[in-house]
């Protein structure tokens, strides 16, 4: 069996976008054929980024457009393709609906309809149990309070339904992702002999079955060509069974390269991340983690003791959001901090979106660009004139009875035949395109369909604030989501809520904090207001609040201190009412942050 090796890439060292691309090119230059190199990742986005980077290599310019997609894909996709060769199709929503019909108890369990069907408690239970390689009872004992809230009264109900779920898949020749892995692992005749190089991105996120499958897939890979790339300290999927011990041993004994040149995190964030994670590495007898900060990026850290009350550092954050073009990430452990974050952003009229909310492969804005433009131009539609393109944007939201022409094709034809410039609603009425009733609806929210109105009415005050504060930008510069969903992403600034409502083991909590802060390039903020009123380290993410003095003990620059003093000495009127540089004593500032 080929021995796997480990390449350690701390946050922002280019392990995914640069190192893997360079390694791929190196193998091509050595004469390895492109169809013998397999690169696997955990997420569709990460795989797409790698694929995009590698397609840019001049050696691949004559390769067919989709030829690389079977070689560079997710772990899931790779083993699904193996199952497809045996005429086993994926268990999907259609099969889910059939299974629910045959087993009505599935519908009785508490399940948020907004979530995808595959997030049903049964599938979550089966997946996490499989990832940990544990029994149903062991899994039950780990999270029985959660399962009871979801409608499981005891483990026997779970086991019975799990059994029926397996029988349903077997009868209909369907496979889950868990089946795909297990079928591959158990098939003694299936040992790939067409892989000369096997690279696994974000290796630390692999659970036990994934590691087993990958080790088997790499059996005949030439020595030295089987490589896991990742950051052991960003292993944050313990709940789904990530194989922590395997990667600790891999790093200890089979480390072949340590990427040490930082390309993302500035000096401040770089130092904070080291201060969070190195004590844990010491406990695990691993060498201290050390990588350079990004060149010419320093950044600052700001402490927000109470996000519900006005304070200097919150002013700094808001000032920067409204008056720069930089990007911002708010991140946290999970519920209920997500609603607190949304509430804060809506309160101040900050244009934003949630990272994990997608539609047709694209992230969804909290308020779409189309809606913002409609709100922004509607007054002109009545009072002045708007362009043809703007008028057409109203059409999806307006009742068909408002217009004498409806339907995309008819609208386009009518407008192209009649309108050559800018028009208002009165002129459209005179042209016979709009009914008289439409002239009475003076606001966009009054004019739209009832269904759309119900969705938008609660957002109207927020929309007005956004238009006033931001205008209509190409896309929101502010995003938020829990730490698990933002892993691998990069922003100019990161805001970390330290609340830890679900007590977890110390090591995992530290890795979450380390991953969270390392999403940023320049400035970072720590929100402490929602932490438990306790001095125990478990009450805040990674023990950051408890160890604040050590973690945020940052090297200062004499030049920065002089600039700060100078700015503080300027007249408040120079900076405006909401400026964060008030003429206050250092002592006052310290007291506010206690």
MITORBA-601335 format. One record per residue (C-alpha): x, y, z; residue in one letter. Coordinates in steps of 0.25 Angstrom, whole numbers, plus 5000, padded with zeros to 4 digits. Layout:
<sites>
XYZa/...
</sites>
This chain:
<sites>
500050005000x/500550144996x/500950225008x/500150365009x/500950485013x/500450615019x/500650765014x/500350865025x/499750995020x/499351095031x/498251195028x/498551285015x/499751215010x/499151174997x/499051024999x/497851014991x/498051114980x/499551124978x/500251004984x/499350894978x/499350964964x/500850974965x/500950824969x/500050784958x/500950864948x/502150794954x/501550654951x/501250694937x/502650744935x/503150604940x/502350534929x/501150494937x/499850494928x/498750584933x/497750474933x/498550394943x/498550514953x/497350514963x/497050634972x/495950624982x/495350724991x/494150735001x/493350844995x/492750874981x/493351014982x/494750974986x/494750864975x/494250974965x/495351074969x/496450964968x/495850924954x/495851074949x/497251094954x/497850964947x/497050994934x/497951114932x/499251034931x/499751044916x/500050894916x/498550864917x/498050964906x/497650854896x/496950764907x/495450754904x/494550854913x/493950754922x/495050644922x/495650684935x/494450684944x/494550534947x/495950554951x/495750684959x/494450674968x/493950654982x/494150524989x/492650504988x/492650514973x/493850424971x/493250304979x/491850334973x/492450314959x/492950174964x/491550134969x/490950184956x/491850074949x/491049974956x/489650034951x/489450084965x/488750224965x/488750324976x/487750334986x/487050464984x/485850554987x/484950464979x/485350344987x/485250424999x/483750454996x/483450314993x/484050265006x/483250375014x/482050325007x/482350175012x/482750225026x/481850335031x/482650345044x/483650425035x/482750535034x/482450545049x/483850575053x/484150715055x/484850765042x/485050905037x/484450915023x/485351025019x/486450925020x/486850835009x/486150695009x/487550625012x/487650705025x/486450625031x/486850565045x/486850425040x/487950455029x/488750545039x/488750435049x/489150325039x/490250415033x/490850455047x/490850305052x/491450265039x/492550365040x/492950325054x/492850175051x/491950165064x/490750085068x/489350145068x/489250145083x/490650215084x/490150325074x/488850335082x/489550355095x/490450465089x/489250555085x/487950495092x/487450625096x/487450675082x/486850555076x/485750555087x/485450705083x/485350655068x/484250555072x/485150425075x/484650375088x/485650255089x/486750195081x/485950075077x/485050155068x/486250215061x/486850075059x/485550025053x/485450135043x/486850125040x/486649985036x/485450015027x/486350125021x/487350025017x/486349925012x/485650035003x/487050064997x/487349924994x/485949894988x/486050014979x/487549994976x/487850134981x/489150174989x/489450284999x/490750345000x/491050255012x/490750135003x/491650184992x/492850195002x/492550055008x/492249984995x/493650034990x/494349995003x/493749855004x/493949814989x/495249744989x/495349734974x/495249884973x/496649944975x/496950064965x/498150044956x/497950164948x/498450274958x/499850324957x/499650444967x/498550454977x/498450594984x/497350614995x/497050764998x/496650805012x/497050665017x/496850695032x/495350695029x/495250545025x/494550455034x/494850305037x/494150245025x/494650345015x/496050325020x/495850175018x/495350195004x/496450285000x/497550195006x/496950084997x/496850174985x/498350214987x/498850064989x/499550064975x/499950204975x/501450214973x/502250244986x/502250394989x/501050434980x/499950414990x/499850544998x/498850605008x/498850755008x/498250835019x/498350895033x/498150805044x/497750915053x/496550955044x/495950815047x/494550865052x/493650755047x/493850665060x/492250655061x/492250575047x/493450485051x/494650555045x/495850465048x/496650555057x/497650455062x/498050405048x/498450545044x/499150565057x/500050445054x/500150485039x/500650625043x/501650565053x/502250455045x/501950485030x/502050635028x/502850665015x/502550815014x/502150925023x/501651045015x/502151165023x/501951295014x/500651365018x/499851425007x/498551465014x/498651495029x/499251625033x/500151635045x/499051655055x/498251535051x/499451455049x/499851475063x/498451455069x/498351315061x/499751275067x/499351315081x/498051235080x/498551105074x/500051085079x/499651045093x/498850935088x/499950885079x/500850885091x/499850795098x/499850705086x/501450695085x/501350765072x/502350875068x/501951015069x/501251075057x/501951185050x/501651255037x/501951395033x/500851505032x/500451555018x/501451665013x/501151805017x/499851775024x/499751805039x/498251825043x/497651845057x/496851775067x/495651835073x/494851785085x/493351805086x/492951785100x/491451805097x/490851805083x/489551855088x/490051985093x/490852095086x/492352085088x/493552135081x/493952005074x/492551985069x/492652125063x/493952085056x/493351965050x/492052035045x/492952155039x/493752055032x/492651975026x/491952105021x/493152185016x/494052075010x/493951974999x/494551865007x/493851725010x/493351685024x/493051545030x/492251535043x/492451395048x/492051315060x/491851175066x/490351155063x/488951185068x/488451275073x/489651365070x/489251365055x/487951435058x/488651535067x/489551565055x/488451585045x/487751675055x/488951765056x/489151775041x/487651805039x/487651905050x/488751995044x/488251965029x/489551885025x/489351815012x/489751665014x/489551525010x/489751385017x/490851305012x/490151175011x/488951215005x/488951184990x/488051174978x/488451114965x/489951114969x/489951264973x/489851324987x/488551394990x/488551534995x/487651575007x/486951674998x/487251644983x/487851754974x/486551754966x/485751784977x/486651894982x/486651954968x/485151944967x/484952024980x/486052124976x/485352164963x/483852144966x/483652294970x/484252334957x/483352244950x/482152334955x/482852464955x/483852464944x/484352364935x/485152224935x/485752144924x/485252024917x/486151934925x/485651984938x/484151974934x/484451824930x/484951804944x/483651834950x/482851724942x/483251604951x/482651664963x/481351734958x/480051664956x/479651634942x/478351714943x/479251844944x/479651834930x/478951804917x/480151724912x/480751614920x/481751504918x/483251514915x/483151514900x/481951604899x/482551704908x/483751714900x/483051724887x/482051834892x/483251914898x/484151904887x/483051944877x/482552064885x/483652114894x/484952164889x/485352254901x/484952284916x/483552284920x/482652294933x/481452214937x/480552324932x/481152314918x/480952164918x/479452184921x/479352284910x/479952174901x/478952074905x/479951984912x/479552004926x/478152004932x/477552124939x/477552064953x/479152054953x/479152204953x/478652204967x/479752114973x/480852224977x/481852124984x/482552004979x/482051924991x/480551954989x/480651914974x/481251774975x/480551644976x/480051604989x/480951484991x/482151574988x/481651684997x/481551595009x/482951555007x/483451695005x/482651785015x/483451745027x/484751785020x/484251925015x/484952005026x/486151925024x/486151945009x/486052095011x/487252095021x/488052015011x/487752104999x/488152225008x/489452165013x/489952085002x/489252114989x/489151994980x/490551924980x/490851814970x/490751714982x/490751724997x/492151745004x/491651685017x/491351535019x/491051455031x/490951305035x/491451205045x/492951165045x/492751035038x/492051095026x/493151205024x/494351115025x/495251135013x/494751275010x/495451415010x/495051555014x/495751685017x/495151685031x/494551585041x/493651605053x/493651485062x/492551465072x/493151395084x/491851335089x/491851185092x/490451145095x/490750995093x/491850955102x/492950875094x/494250815097x/495450915099x/496250865087x/495050875077x/494651015082x/496051065080x/496151015066x/494751085063x/495351215068x/496651195060x/495851165047x/494951285050x/495951395052x/496851345040x/495751375030x/496151525031x/497251605024x/497351735031x/496551775043x/495751685053x/494751705064x/494351615076x/492951625081x/492751585095x/491351635099x/490651505097x/491651415105x/491151355118x/491451435130x/492451335135x/493951335136x/494051195131x/494751185118x/493651095112x/492751215112x/493451275101x/493951225087x/495351165089x/495451225103x/495751355096x/495051445106x/495651365118x/497051375111x/496851515105x/498151575111x/499051465105x/498351445092x/498251595088x/499651625093x/500051685080x/501351755076x/501151905074x/501751995064x/502352135069x/501852195056x/500452145058x/500452195072x/500852335068x/499752345057x/498752295067x/499152405077x/499052515066x/497652465061x/497152465075x/497652615077x/496852665065x/495552735067x/494252645067x/493652735057x/494652695047x/494252545047x/492752565049x/491752525059x/491852375057x/493352375057x/494152275065x/495252375068x/494652455080x/495452545089x/495452445101x/496552405111x/497252265109x/496652235123x/495252245118x/495452155107x/496052055115x/494852055125x/493852045114x/494551915109x/494651845123x/
</sites>
